[in-house]
Amino acid sequence: MTACLNGKTALVTGSTRGIGLEIARQLAMAGCNLMLNGIDEPSAVNLAITELRTAGADQVAFNDADLVDPAQATRLISDVMDSYGCIDILVNNAGVQHLAPVEAFADEDWDRIVEINLSAPFRLIRQALPEMRSRGWGRIINIASVHGLVASRHKSAYVAAKHGLVGLTKTVALETAIEPITCNAVCPGYVRTALVEAQIASQAQTENISLEDAAESIVGQKQPSKSFIAPCDVGAMVTFLCSDASAQITGSVFTIDGGWTAQ
Ligand code: NAD
């Protein structure tokens, strides 16, 4: 089923590459106008914009708000309103990771992860909700992680932030339950993007094995499917959650994890 989202305006944070770019691509294919966001080089941004135009997006804009800065996060929604006059869909996707044992976790790494992965979604939802209410329709989708449901060693800040994001999702769903606005979370397992490539490279170096062996080991330890999840599968789930068919789905948490959390 292809959702029809013709003329809707969608903001996807962290959409200049990886999962966010695939979400933006599928929303563009469903008819949305897009506001991209990210902190990548101009060449990556231009490539992302070209890809989305090819995918059929009528209008694509870009905003370089660095979501570690609360002021920039707060300004992002105003910039969407200035560009498009409305915001119908908010996908909180930008996220960062850092691995360290909890006793060696630096304050600055903890704060950066919690700010980008949890506090920025809160600030963006707070700003976007009144705009959605004024138009009587809205979709908020938070890209959490299996780490919003279960833990892994050395990921204390990420696990805490993603658990928090799942909790935020449920609270916003309750506060909007009688309105035509929904809020849901998507929890992917391992998707082979830049975020996971860093972990693969680090394990390959530590264990003196090839990148492919490290990738196989990382995914094999957690995902019974022993395969990475395709970014477009996350995009398809998000697009479904924006469709009319999902009007009564709110406060839900969807895993796409090759069986990880079934164990
Ligand atoms: P990625 O590193 O490939 O892309 C991250 C995106 O976020 C980029 O567009 C980057 O520019 C943007 N970004 C990073 N820091 C930012 C900041 N300070 N302000 C604004 N934008 C910023 O990551 P990904 O794998 O595509 O991850 C996307 C989301 O999916 C994250 O929330 C991540 O936690 C989640 N996730 C990823 C996986 C995985 O295996 N890759 C699994 C579960 C959940």
Residues whose N, C-alpha, C, O or C-beta is under 5 A from the ligand:
A	BS01	NAD	G14 S15 T16 R17 G18 I19 G20 N37 G38 I39 D40 A65 D66 L67 V68 N93 A94 G95 V96 I116 I143 A144 S145 V146 P188 G189 Y190 V191 T193 A194 L195 V196
